[in-house]
Amino acid sequence: MNIELYDLLTLDNDIKYIVASIIEHNKIKYYFLCEEKDPKKSMFCYLEDSKLVKVDDEKLIHLLSLKIAKELFSK
């Protein structure tokens, strides 16, 4: 599975998500997904065996959020 920035993905819950950012951490690509109809609802995921897995680790979510912020401010 090849996921690119701004792709529109429909997950198992039949909700459409937009790939808002892609961050690499410890050689793993993490995808920041926002619901298409409600962008305030978001999540981080990564690919495992061609399936997206939601990140639940709060420390990792915080770290990935900081990396996104750093990337945005450096532009």
N, C-alpha and C positions, 0 to 999 in steps of 0.2 A: 504494500500500500504506500502510495506516494502522496503526502499531504503538504500542500503549499499554503503560504500566507494568503488570507482572504478566501480560502476554499469554504464552501458551504457543505457541512456534514450533517446527515440525519443519523442520530444515534438510536440505540435499541428502544429508547423511550418515545420514539417518533417525534422528537423535538429537534428542530434545525438549529445548528450552531455555526458561527463564523469563526474561522481561525484568525484570531486577532494578533497573535504574536507567537513566535517560535524561539525558544530559549534553549541553549545547550548547557548542561551542567553534568559534570562527571561523565562525559562522553555519551550522555543520553539526551535526546531531543524531547523537550517538553512543549506541549501545545497549549496555549491559553485560549480557551474557547468561550465565546459569549453567545447566549441565546439570541437568535435572530429577532424575535419579537420583544424580548426584554433583556437588553444588553447588561443590565445590572446583575443578572444571574449569570455567573461565570464559573469556570473550573479549569484546573490544570490536568492534562492527561499525557500519557506517553504510550508508544506502541510496544506491544509485546505479542509476538506470534501473530502479527497482522491485525491485532485488535487493540482498540484504545482502552487504556486502564486509567481510571480516575485516581488522582493523587489525593490522599486523605491526611497525610502527615502535615500538621500545621506548621512545623518548623521549615519544612521543605517549601510549602506554599509561600511562607513569608520570604524566604530566600529568593525564590523565583520571582516574586513580586518586586523585590528590590532590584533584581537584575533587569527586569523590564523597565523599571523607572530609570535606572542608570543609562540604559540604552536610549530611552526617549530623550533624556536631558543632554546626551552627548551629540544629538543631531542638530 
